[in-house]
Amino acid sequence: MLNKIVLSMASLRLMSGTIEICAALLMLRLNQIDKALVVNSSLALVGPLILIATTTIGLVGLSDKLSPSKFVWVAAGVICLMIGILKK
């Protein structure tokens, strides 16, 4: 039997992958650089949101198993990832 948290995380990643594939197909269908760039730019928002959501679900699932100090380290790592992703 699958763990509900793992299933939720995997479902979000599958949804993210499906969105990426649909966006690529849409770019091919539009066949215009400016419109493809708009589609690509919208994906820049989806990726970090999926990352935050899956990480949050995973942290909630681990919250009863992690000591407070380890939880702080994991949270700090996630914050560093987000800064690295969102800073341009």
N, C-alpha and C positions, 0 to 999 in steps of 0.2 A: 504494500500500500504506500502511495506517495505521500510525503510530508506536504501539508497544505502550504507552508511557507515556501518551500522549494518549488512547488507547483505554481504559486503566484509569481515568484521571481522568473521562472522559465516562461510563463505565459506573457509577462511583460516584454521579455526579450524576443519572443516569437512575434509579438505585435510590433515591436520596433523593427525587426527584420522585414516584416511584411510591409510596413510603411516605407522603408528604404527601397524595397523592390518596386513597389507601386510608384514611388517618386521617380525612379530610374525609367520605368516604362512611360510615365507621363512626360518626362523630358524628351524621350525618343519620339513620342507622338506629337508633341508641340513643335519639335524640330526648329526652334528658334533660340539663339543664345540668350537673349534677354529674359525670355520666359523660363528657360531652363535654370538660369541664375536665380530667379525668384523662387523656384521650387527648391533648389539647393539651399538657399538661405533659410527657408522655412525648416529644413531638416536640422539646421544648426540649433534650433530651439528644442526640437524633439529629443535629440540625443542626450543632452544634460538632464532633461526632465525624466527620461527613462532611467538614467543612472541614479538620480536622486531617489526615485521611487523604489527601484530594486534594492538599493543600499539600505533605505529606510526599512523596508520589509525584512531584509536580512538582519539588521540590527535589532529590530523588535523581536525577531525570533531568537536571537542570541542573548537578549537582555537579561534573562534569568540565569544564564550560564557565565556571563562575564562579570568580573569584579569591576567596581567603579573606576579604578585606575586604568584597566584595560579598555573599558568603554570610552574613556577620555582619549586614549591613544588612537582608537579606531575612528572616533569622531574627528580628531585632529587630522588624520590621514585623509578622510573624506573631504574635509575643508580644503586641504592642500590640493587634492585632485580638482575640486571645483574651481579654485583660484587658477590653477594651471589651464583648465579647459576654457574658462570664461575670459581670462585676460588675453588681450590680443596686441 
